[in-house]
């Protein structure tokens, strides 16, 4: 089963400036070194939580790496993100075991509660909802992960209650 990685997402707020000076040490460290593309992208994402468009341009200008090569790598590997993500990433498993145990109902319930589509981030940047191909815990189906925590044998209502409790803790 293939999970679609790129869906139309909410536009990034235009008034959010990216401080590109944050990647200067990273560029200095890897500039001119063989095999620098992936470490530079990883470092950039570690700094911002995603890879901003402006960072691609700066990296290209200062290292000579082609924008097309960087974008190709960033879109090929699932580890890279091109949009900001929430503090908590909710991964709902849609592997075979979870699918037959109605994982779609979990995703739908979370989409309704969070008011986002799959792959999107809530306006408060607290949650990002993602469907994933497999979490590797088939005996726990249907399952989801939030951070390092796995939640098993869920219903849509239970999944929403877990997220509600996280939101309550974050707002206290």
N, C-alpha and C positions, 0 to 999 in steps of 0.2 A: 504494500500500500504506500503510495506516495503522498506525503503531506505537502500542500502548496506552500512554499516559503514566502512568496511575494504576492501580497494582496494590496489593493488600494487602501491606504491608511490615512488617518487624519493628517492634515498638513502641520508641519512643525511651525510653532509660533514664530513669526517673522521678526519679532522684536527681541528674540533671544540671541544675543551675540556670543560668539565662541572666542575664547581667549586663546589664540593660536600660539602665543608665546610659550604656553605650557608644553608644547611638543619640541621646542628648540633643543633641549638636552638629548632627547630621543633621536632627533635628526643628526645631531653632532656625533652621537655614539655610533650610529650605523651607517652614516654617509660614506659611500665609496667601498663598503664592505660587500663581498660576494654573498648572495643569499639574504640580502637585507629586507626584501619586500615584506615577507610575513612577519618578522620581528617588529618592523616599523608599524605595520597595521595592528598587530597585537598590542603594542605599547600605546598606540593612539587610542585604541578602544579601552584600554585599562584606564587611561587618563579621563576620557569623556563619558565612558559607558557605552559608547557607540562611535562610529567614524563619521564625523561631520563632513559635508561636501567641501567646506572651506579647507579642511585639513588635507583632503586629497590633493587639492590644488597647490597648497603650500609644500607638501611633501614632493610633489612632482617638480615644482619650480626649483626646490633646493637640492634634490638628489638626482634629478634627471630620470627618475622612474616614470614610465609612461602611464598616463591616467587610465588608458584602456587596460593595461596589465594589472594595475592596482584594483580597478573595479572588477575585472574578471576574477581575480583571486577572492576579493571580498564577497562576491556574489556566489562563488562556487562553494566555499567552505561555510558550513552552518554556524561556526563559532563567531562569525563577524556579523555585526549589526549596523545598518545604515540609518537607523532612527533611534531616538532615545527610548529607553525602556524604563519600566517602573521599578521601584525599590524591591518589589516582590514579583518574581516571574512565576506564573501559574502554568504548569505544563500538564495538560490533560492527555493521557495516553489514548491513542486510537489504534493500537495494534490489534491483531486478530482477537485475542482473548477479551480485551476491553471493548472492542467494537461489538462483539456478539452479546456483551453484557450491558449494552446501551450507553456507551461513552458519549454518544451524541447528545443524550439528555443532560449529561453533566455540563458539556460545553454550552448547550443552549441555555441552561439555567444560569450559568455564570455570565454569559453574554447579556442576558436580560438584566441581571442584578447590577453588573458593572457598567452597562450601557456602552459596550465596546464590541467590535467584531473580533474574530480570531486574528491574532497577530497585532492587535492594537493595544494601546496603553491608555489607561484612564486619564482624564484631564488633570487630576491631582498628582499624576505620575507615581501613584502608589502601587498599581498593579499593571502587569502586562499579561495578556492571555494568549497562550500558544497551544495549538494541537501538535502533538509529536507522534512519530511513527511507533515508538516503543520505549517504555521505561525499564523494561527488563524485569518486571515483577508480575508476570502473567497470573500466578496463583492468587494475586490480590485484586484481580479485575472486578470492576473497573477502578482504575487508580489515577491519582494525580500527584504531582510534586509541587511544593512551594519551597523554594530554596533547597535545603538538604532534607526536608521533611516529606515523607511519603504518606499518603492517605489512601486507605484501601476499602474495597467493597462499598463504594460510595453510591449514593443517590444524588440527584441534582440538588435536592433540599439540603442534604448534609454538606455538599461541596460549598454551597452558598453560605451556610452557617459557619463553616471554617473560615471563609474569607471575611465574613462580617466580624468574627471575633478578632481577626488580625487587624482589621480597620479600627475597631474599638481600642485595641491596645496601642495602635499608632497614634490615635487622637488623644490619648491620655497623657 
